[in-house]
Amino acid sequence: MRPNGLTELTLLMCALNPTGFLFIDDLGVSLIAFTVVVGYLVLWNFWEGRNWARQLVLLTSVLTLFNLFMLRGASPLQGAVLVMETILGGFLLYWLNTEAVRAYFTSGAGELSA
């Protein structure tokens, strides 16, 4: 059974996923578009309970903690997104390592059946 909050957190991550387009000055559109598509594929597998996707979300959550270093040069909208991503990343680092959630992902709940 899916842990409480998994669907809501996945939807929140889906909503924040395309915000990379706010930072288009430094990266090309095609790179950001590719990253967004890959992000949605990972989030689908995350919602399905695949542990490798949980591990990628954990890695991304660690990386979001570095968002705070980008705040100085960010516009107000970019700053708001960076802060939201950082808060979500910090929460996910905690929540995804709780016993019940970790057990859901590592129990094979999302593994493909033969």
C-alpha positions in Angstrom: 0.0 0.0 0.0 1.3 3.5 -0.9 2.5 5.6 2.0 0.3 8.5 3.0 1.4 11.6 1.1 3.2 9.9 -1.8 0.7 11.0 -4.4 0.6 14.6 -3.1 4.4 14.8 -3.0 4.7 13.4 -6.5 2.1 15.9 -7.8 4.0 18.7 -6.1 7.3 17.5 -7.7 5.5 17.3 -11.1 4.4 20.9 -10.7 7.9 22.1 -9.8 9.6 20.0 -12.5 9.2 22.5 -15.4 10.4 25.4 -13.4 13.8 24.9 -14.9 12.5 27.1 -17.7 12.8 30.0 -15.4 16.5 29.7 -15.5 16.9 29.5 -19.2 19.6 32.2 -19.4 22.4 29.8 -18.7 21.1 26.6 -20.3 19.6 25.8 -23.7 15.9 25.1 -24.1 16.5 21.6 -25.5 18.6 20.6 -22.5 15.9 21.8 -20.0 13.1 20.2 -22.0 15.1 16.9 -22.0 15.6 17.2 -18.3 11.9 17.9 -17.7 10.9 14.8 -19.7 13.4 12.6 -17.9 12.1 14.1 -14.6 8.6 13.1 -15.4 9.7 9.6 -16.2 11.5 9.3 -12.9 8.5 10.8 -11.0 6.1 8.2 -12.6 8.4 5.4 -11.5 8.7 7.0 -8.1 4.9 7.1 -7.7 4.8 3.5 -8.8 7.1 2.6 -5.9 10.4 1.8 -7.7 13.4 2.1 -5.3 15.8 3.3 -8.0 13.5 6.3 -8.6 13.4 6.9 -4.8 17.2 7.0 -4.8 17.2 9.5 -7.7 14.7 11.7 -5.8 17.0 11.5 -2.8 20.0 12.5 -4.8 18.1 15.4 -6.4 16.9 16.4 -2.9 20.5 16.6 -1.7 21.3 18.8 -4.8 18.4 21.1 -4.0 20.1 22.1 -0.8 22.7 23.9 -2.9 19.9 26.1 -4.4 20.4 28.5 -1.6 23.7 29.6 -3.1 21.9 30.7 -6.2 19.5 33.1 -4.4 21.7 36.1 -4.6 21.5 36.5 -8.4 17.9 35.2 -8.7 14.8 37.2 -9.6 12.0 37.2 -7.0 10.1 34.4 -8.9 13.3 32.4 -9.3 14.1 32.9 -5.6 10.6 31.7 -4.6 11.1 28.5 -6.7 14.5 27.9 -5.3 13.3 28.2 -1.7 10.3 25.9 -2.4 12.5 23.3 -4.0 15.0 23.5 -1.1 12.3 23.1 1.5 10.7 20.2 -0.4 14.2 18.6 -0.9 14.9 18.8 2.9 11.5 17.3 3.7 12.0 14.5 1.2 15.4 13.7 2.6 13.7 13.1 6.0 10.4 11.5 4.7 11.9 9.1 2.2 14.2 7.7 4.9 11.4 7.0 7.4 11.0 3.3 8.2 7.5 2.9 6.6 8.3 4.8 3.4 11.7 3.1 2.9 10.1 -0.3 3.5 7.5 0.4 0.8 10.1 1.2 -1.8 12.5 -1.6 -0.8 9.8 -4.3 -0.5 9.5 -4.5 -4.3 6.1 -2.7 -4.3 6.9 -1.1 -7.6 8.8 -3.9 -9.3 7.6 -5.3 -12.5 6.0 -8.7 -12.2 6.9 -11.4 -14.7 
